[in-house]
């Protein structure tokens, strides 16, 4: 039995959505702190490890309480983006940002409250909400840093679209023809992750990432709590895993990683996780349905669902295999500066999640084997 082609599905029109956090062009354009000049020279300050200049730059950007209170959501997100990249630069050079600029604390807390996000910048601030033109905010200014940002930026619309199809999938049963259709649409969106990792492998050196860029993603302390930097590891592919298999066929280490990662997501994505955590996954529902059928003569909708689910799990497996390859190079003994990845988890977790994905793909694929042999 051969896989059916995935029907082309237009990505979500983010600009048409009501959620302010999807108004990407407006957020990128916004410069509420007048930070363009500081951000333009930030790579030079970092190259010189000029802590005094970084401290002055950060303190010059901190808005007063009245000004902060006047920000709308778009301005608040842009302000957090610009404060965060300067604060993260200080931390890379060994200085806790709030020790250097204590007046920053109430601003970060207020910006986090106003946007319903953590009180520091995230991967979304660093990539999707970062201008892609000459105003781009970067730590190093290296073309490889821009490529890494672009790799993450390119998957943002696909992630949003995959949440829509996963939401639909969660409400369907495998006997419904729409179940397989939702899986094929999800597969199309997940393929953007494979394209992104291939782009990263082609344009970003593991040595550059490990030894130059990785130190800028270190955690810093806000109001007594440590928050990770805006690393690509925060891109929530686990939201897709949740609906496909993770909600009821996971492992303790991955569950712990997800629990720690959820706070770094967008508010609507956190709500998605809360709504579906612990619910039957697509693999769980399909396995239960197949168990009641004659394995060598599955009803057509069920066989179609199994094939579509196998395809999307195979796509996830492909992404994770390529991800672990580049991660191993960046964290090899002769290259790495850190034991753990930028998302705070050990590299071994990548192998664990790859194994879980492979196990679930194998389980579903085998459910179609008797029918294939009979044919």
C-alpha positions in Angstrom: 0.0 0.0 0.0 1.5 3.3 -1.0 1.1 6.6 0.8 -1.4 9.0 -0.6 -0.1 12.5 -1.5 -0.8 15.3 1.0 -3.3 17.8 -0.4 -1.9 21.3 -0.4 -3.4 23.3 2.4 -2.9 27.0 2.7 -1.1 28.1 5.9 -3.0 30.1 8.5 -3.3 33.8 7.6 -1.8 35.1 10.8 -2.5 38.7 9.9 -6.3 37.9 9.7 -6.4 36.5 13.3 -7.6 38.6 16.2 -4.8 37.5 18.6 -2.3 40.4 19.0 0.6 38.0 19.3 0.0 36.9 15.7 0.4 40.5 14.4 3.9 39.7 13.4 4.5 42.6 10.9 3.4 45.2 13.5 5.5 43.8 16.3 8.5 43.6 14.0 8.0 47.2 12.9 7.5 48.5 16.5 10.4 50.2 18.3 8.7 51.6 21.4 12.0 52.1 23.3 13.9 53.7 20.5 16.3 50.7 20.5 17.2 50.6 16.9 20.5 52.5 17.5 21.5 50.3 20.5 20.7 47.1 18.7 22.7 48.2 15.6 25.9 48.4 17.7 25.1 45.5 20.1 27.2 43.0 18.2 30.2 45.2 18.5 29.7 45.7 22.2 29.4 41.9 22.6 32.5 41.2 20.5 34.4 43.6 22.8 32.8 42.1 25.9 32.2 45.7 26.9 30.2 45.3 30.1 30.2 49.0 30.9 28.7 49.9 27.5 26.2 47.1 27.7 25.1 48.3 31.2 24.7 51.8 30.0 22.8 50.6 26.9 20.4 48.5 29.0 19.7 51.2 31.5 19.1 53.8 28.7 16.3 51.6 27.3 14.4 50.9 30.5 11.1 52.8 30.3 9.5 54.4 33.3 6.3 53.0 35.0 3.9 55.4 33.2 5.4 54.7 29.8 5.3 51.0 30.4 1.7 51.2 31.5 0.8 52.9 28.2 2.1 50.1 26.0 -0.4 48.1 24.0 0.3 44.4 23.5 2.3 44.9 20.3 4.5 47.6 21.9 5.0 45.4 25.0 6.2 42.5 23.0 8.6 44.7 21.0 9.9 46.2 24.2 10.5 42.8 25.8 12.3 41.8 22.6 14.7 44.7 22.8 15.3 44.7 26.6 15.8 40.9 26.4 18.5 40.9 23.8 20.6 43.5 25.7 20.0 41.8 29.0 20.9 38.4 27.6 24.1 40.0 26.3 25.1 41.1 29.7 24.4 37.6 31.1 26.6 36.1 28.4 29.4 38.1 29.8 28.8 37.0 33.4 26.6 39.8 34.7 23.1 39.3 36.1 21.1 41.9 34.2 19.0 42.9 37.2 22.1 43.4 39.3 23.3 45.9 36.6 19.9 47.6 36.2 17.7 47.0 39.2 15.0 49.3 37.7 14.5 46.7 35.0 12.7 44.3 37.4 9.3 45.9 37.6 9.4 46.6 33.9 10.0 42.9 33.0 7.3 41.8 35.4 4.8 44.3 34.0 5.6 43.4 30.4 5.2 39.7 31.2 1.9 40.4 32.9 0.6 42.6 30.0 1.4 39.9 27.4 0.6 36.9 29.5 4.1 35.5 29.0 7.2 34.9 31.1 9.0 38.1 32.3 11.8 37.8 29.8 12.3 37.3 26.1 11.5 34.0 24.4 12.3 32.3 21.1 9.3 34.1 19.6 10.7 37.6 20.5 14.1 36.5 19.1 12.8 35.1 15.8 9.2 35.7 14.7 8.9 39.1 16.3 12.3 40.2 15.2 12.7 42.5 12.1 14.2 40.6 9.2 15.6 43.7 7.5 18.4 46.0 8.5 16.8 46.5 11.9 17.3 42.8 12.8 18.3 42.3 16.5 21.3 40.0 16.8 23.8 39.2 19.5 26.8 38.6 17.1 25.8 40.0 13.8 27.1 36.9 12.1 25.3 35.6 9.0 24.9 32.2 10.7 23.0 33.8 13.5 20.6 35.3 11.0 20.2 31.9 9.3 19.3 30.3 12.6 16.7 33.0 13.3 15.3 32.5 9.8 15.1 28.8 10.3 12.9 29.2 13.3 11.0 32.1 11.8 10.0 30.0 8.8 8.2 27.3 10.9 6.1 29.7 13.0 3.1 29.9 10.5 3.3 26.1 10.1 3.2 25.5 13.8 0.1 27.7 14.1 -1.5 25.8 11.3 -0.7 22.5 12.8 -2.4 23.5 16.0 -5.6 24.1 14.1 -5.4 20.7 12.4 -4.5 19.0 15.7 -7.4 20.7 17.4 -9.7 19.2 14.8 -8.0 15.8 15.1 -8.5 15.7 18.8 -12.3 15.8 18.3 -12.4 13.0 15.7 -12.4 9.2 15.8 -10.3 7.0 13.4 -13.4 5.7 11.6 -14.2 9.3 10.5 -12.6 10.0 7.0 -11.9 13.5 8.4 -9.4 11.9 10.8 -7.0 10.9 8.1 -7.5 14.2 6.3 -6.5 16.1 9.5 -3.4 13.9 9.8 -2.3 14.6 6.3 -2.7 18.3 6.8 -0.7 18.1 10.0 2.0 16.1 8.2 2.3 18.9 5.6 2.8 21.5 8.3 5.3 19.4 10.2 7.4 19.0 7.1 8.3 22.7 7.6 10.3 21.5 10.6 12.3 19.1 8.4 13.0 21.9 5.9 14.1 24.2 8.8 16.5 21.7 10.2 17.9 21.0 6.7 18.4 24.8 6.3 20.1 25.0 9.7 22.5 22.1 8.8 23.4 23.8 5.5 24.0 27.3 6.9 24.9 27.1 10.6 28.2 25.5 11.8 27.9 23.4 14.9 31.1 25.0 16.2 29.7 28.5 15.7 26.5 27.6 17.5 28.2 25.7 20.4 31.0 28.1 21.1 29.8 31.6 19.9 26.0 31.7 20.0 25.0 29.2 22.7 26.4 31.3 25.6 23.9 34.0 24.8 21.0 31.6 25.6 21.9 31.2 29.2 19.2 31.7 31.9 19.0 34.8 34.1 17.1 35.5 37.2 14.0 37.6 37.4 12.3 38.1 40.8 14.0 35.1 42.3 13.3 32.7 39.4 15.6 31.6 36.6 14.3 31.9 33.0 16.0 30.3 30.0 17.1 32.4 27.1 15.4 32.5 23.7 16.7 29.3 22.3 15.3 27.4 19.3 14.7 24.5 21.7 11.6 26.4 22.9 9.9 25.9 19.5 7.0 23.8 20.7 6.9 20.8 18.4 5.7 19.0 21.5 2.3 20.5 20.9 2.0 18.3 17.8 3.4 15.3 19.7 0.7 15.9 22.4 -2.2 15.2 20.1 -0.5 12.5 18.0 1.0 10.3 20.8 2.5 12.1 23.8 -0.7 12.6 25.9 -0.9 8.8 26.6 2.2 7.1 25.2 5.1 9.2 26.5 7.9 8.8 29.0 8.8 10.5 32.3 11.8 12.5 30.9 9.9 13.9 28.0 6.9 14.7 30.2 9.2 16.6 32.6 10.7 18.6 29.7 7.3 19.5 28.4 6.1 20.6 31.8 9.2 22.9 32.0 8.7 24.2 28.5 5.0 25.0 28.6 5.5 28.4 30.4 7.6 29.7 27.5 4.8 29.3 24.9 2.2 31.7 23.7 -1.0 31.9 25.9 -3.2 30.2 23.3 -0.6 27.4 23.0 -0.5 26.9 26.7 -4.3 26.7 26.7 -4.1 24.0 23.9 -1.8 22.0 26.1 -4.0 22.3 29.2 -7.0 21.3 27.1 -5.5 18.1 25.6 -2.9 16.9 28.2 -4.1 13.5 29.3 -6.7 13.1 26.5 -6.5 10.1 24.2 -3.9 10.6 21.5 -4.3 9.7 17.8 -2.1 6.7 18.3 -4.1 5.6 21.4 -7.5 6.0 19.6 -6.3 4.2 16.5 -4.8 1.3 18.5 -8.1 0.9 20.4 -10.1 0.9 17.2 -7.8 -1.6 15.4 -8.0 -4.0 18.4 -11.7 -4.5 17.7 -11.3 -5.2 14.0 -10.2 -8.2 12.0 -6.6 -7.2 11.5 -6.3 -8.5 8.0 -9.4 -6.7 6.7 -9.6 -3.2 8.3 -12.4 -0.9 7.2 -11.1 1.5 4.6 -11.4 4.6 6.8 -9.4 2.9 9.5 -6.7 1.7 7.2 -6.5 5.2 5.7 -6.1 6.7 9.1 -3.4 4.2 10.0 -1.5 5.1 6.9 -1.8 8.8 7.4 -0.7 8.5 11.0 2.3 6.5 10.0 3.3 9.2 7.5 3.2 12.1 10.0 5.0 10.0 12.6 7.7 9.2 10.0 8.0 12.9 9.3 8.5 13.6 13.0 11.0 10.8 13.2 13.0 12.3 10.2 13.1 15.7 11.9 14.3 14.2 15.2 17.0 12.0 13.6 18.4 15.1 11.8 18.2 17.2 14.9 20.1 14.7 17.0 22.8 14.5 14.4 23.5 18.3 14.5 23.1 18.4 18.2 25.7 15.7 18.7 28.2 17.7 16.7 27.5 20.9 18.6 27.8 19.1 22.0 30.6 16.7 21.2 33.4 16.6 23.8 35.8 18.6 21.7 33.3 21.3 20.8 30.8 21.9 23.6 31.0 24.5 26.3 27.8 23.2 28.1 26.6 19.8 29.1 22.9 20.6 28.4 21.2 21.9 25.3 19.9 25.5 25.1 16.4 24.3 26.2 17.9 23.1 29.5 17.7 19.4 28.8 20.5 16.9 28.2 21.2 15.7 24.7 20.2 12.2 25.8 16.6 13.5 25.9 16.7 13.9 22.1 17.5 10.2 21.7 14.7 9.3 24.1 12.1 11.3 22.2 13.3 9.9 18.9 12.9 6.4 20.3 9.4 7.2 21.5 8.5 8.6 18.1 9.9 5.6 16.4 8.1 3.2 18.7 4.8 4.8 18.1 5.4 4.9 14.3 6.3 1.2 14.3 3.1 0.4 16.3 0.9 2.1 13.9 2.7 0.8 10.8 2.3 -2.7 12.0 -1.4 -2.3 12.4 -1.6 -2.1 8.6 0.7 -4.9 7.8 -1.8 -7.9 7.8 -4.1 -6.0 5.5 -1.1 -5.2 3.1 0.0 -8.8 3.1 -3.6 -10.0 2.4 -3.8 -7.7 -0.5 
